[in-house]
Amino acid sequence: MDPEPADGPLVILGAGYAGLTVASEVERRSPGSHRTVLVDRHPVHVLRTELYELGRLAAAPEAGEWAVPLARIFDRSSVELRQGSVEAIDLPGRTVRLDSGPVRFGALAVCLGNVAAYYGVPGAEEFAEQVYRLSRARRLAERLRAVAAGSAGLPGERRPRVVVVGGGSTGTEVAAEIASTDWERIVGGPVRPPDVFLLTGSLPFLAGLPARLVDHARAQLRRAGVTIVAGLNVSRLTPGQVHLEDGSVFACDVAVWCAGVEAPAVLRELPVQHGSGGRIAVGPTLEIPGHPGAFAVGDAAEFRDPASGVRAPATAQAAIAEARVAAENVIARRTGAPLRPFTYRERGILVALGRRRAAASFARVTVWGAPASLLKRAIEREYARSVARGEPSGLL
Ligand SMILES: Cc1cc2nc3c(=O)[nH]c(=O)nc-3n(C[C@H](O)[C@H](O)[C@H](O)COP(=O)(O)OP(=O)(O)OC[C@H]3O[C@@H](n4cnc5c(N)ncnc54)[C@H](O)[C@@H]3O)c2cc1C
């Protein structure tokens, strides 16, 4: 075990949007005053909000654009990087067990994000692809490319068929992207474009988003050739088939699971209060109740506004906003200053709808088409640039 001062370092688990922001904000606010150790199983920060870009991933599967090396981000900072997989967290014992050994902490920020939730649907994990991780998005992009390459030889008029399960933002972005990608350009030969189906299950399409944005997204998906099937949950998956609860079956070349997320197992097992999907239920200051100095931030946490009961969404935008306050509160715990309560204010919503198309909603204004797409791209690029400078920021 590392020799540590009595109070130990700040240990940040996860170098995603939340973890990166906590690390850089603590460094910015109190440079070099305390050890900060940033742990991730990968040596890179993944630009996860861009993993719907399956066309670009298929065109350049090895391109490094979606992953920024942590060593580059923190090359001029005193943040220590530790690569390792978190296997267990002992909050009372103030120790984290990594696959490479234990680490003691004085303060902790749990920023481990989330994983695909399969809700016990048989075959979903085995037979569906997903985009929640870079390795899986790359694998899906390669499969789509292979399916497109073989499509010209399909019998009769048959086209390849892709079924996307889940009608939230991720499923919508993925379906629109697959339907509008120029597969002929990517494959470099004749291609039959895929038929794309989006199964929303029992939830409405883009549930919870503003009505004008939803209407526009539905129309845009229709134009791109996506068929939306609403109202029926998926009951199981078998190789090449998605089964619905009414007994109907969608044969497909590729199934993509975008039906939801939950906390990673290591967090679901923690003996603390949990929110939906096993997220760690945090208090008003983002601290884990009963564990002063231990915070949970981003997709791993469930923050509910104490006054309204409204839950902060599982978005990068919320993760970054929470991380800024968590960083301030980590420092406040050290100095004895009062902790600041977190309040979440949505700055806007942007949903990509295929090539050069998106829909955006800010306050009461809805923007769509090419301008919304350009805006989304500009915001993503600005975030990537700020990360490369070691100062993650932006409107995400
Ligand atoms: C396709 C797609 C599009 C999206 N688009 C948007 C968007 O437009 N706008 C928006 O605001 N949000 C968007 N989101 C949501 C956004 O990506 C997440 O809300 C955001 O990534 C949350 O940040 P986080 O830091 O909590 O988790 P993450 O960014 O997922 O980071 C978690 C980190 O923890 C590490 N980790 C996990 N488990 C372990 C372990 N056991 N040991 C060690 N390390 C571990 C991971 O490697 C990762 O680096 C999108 C998500 C997807 C999948």
The ligand as an ORCA input file, in Angstrom:
! r2SCAN-3c Opt
* xyz 0 1
  C     -23.883      7.726    -27.783
  C     -23.996      8.697    -26.640
  C     -24.263     10.041    -26.906
  C     -24.365     10.961    -25.851
  N     -24.605     12.274    -26.144
  C     -24.638     13.179    -25.146
  C     -24.800     14.583    -25.440
  O     -24.945     14.979    -26.597
  N     -24.773     15.460    -24.391
  C     -24.621     15.051    -23.103
  O     -24.594     15.911    -22.200
  N     -24.483     13.729    -22.779
  C     -24.489     12.794    -23.772
  N     -24.318     11.451    -23.480
  C     -24.219     11.036    -22.066
  C     -22.780     11.226    -21.566
  O     -21.874     10.532    -22.374
  C     -22.652     10.756    -20.133
  O     -23.653     11.347    -19.345
  C     -21.275     11.109    -19.583
  O     -20.308     10.292    -20.215
  C     -21.221     10.961    -18.059
  O     -19.932     11.269    -17.615
  P     -19.296     10.433    -16.407
  O     -17.976     11.037    -16.139
  O     -20.263     10.303    -15.306
  O     -19.100      8.955    -16.998
  P     -18.135      8.492    -18.187
  O     -17.872      9.573    -19.129
  O     -18.768      7.244    -18.724
  O     -16.780      8.121    -17.437
  C     -16.660      7.020    -16.572
  C     -15.193      6.619    -16.511
  O     -15.036      5.598    -15.538
  C     -14.166      4.584    -16.031
  N     -14.520      3.349    -15.340
  C     -15.731      2.750    -15.297
  N     -15.683      1.656    -14.525
  C     -14.407      1.559    -14.079
  C     -13.745      0.664    -13.212
  N     -14.372     -0.369    -12.619
  N     -12.439      0.863    -12.949
  C     -11.765      1.923    -13.492
  N     -12.358      2.819    -14.317
  C     -13.669      2.637    -14.598
  C     -14.440      4.554    -17.519
  O     -13.339      4.000    -18.212
  C     -14.674      6.032    -17.827
  O     -13.480      6.674    -18.194
  C     -24.209     10.501    -24.518
  C     -23.948      9.158    -24.251
  C     -23.832      8.250    -25.289
  C     -23.523      6.804    -24.995
*
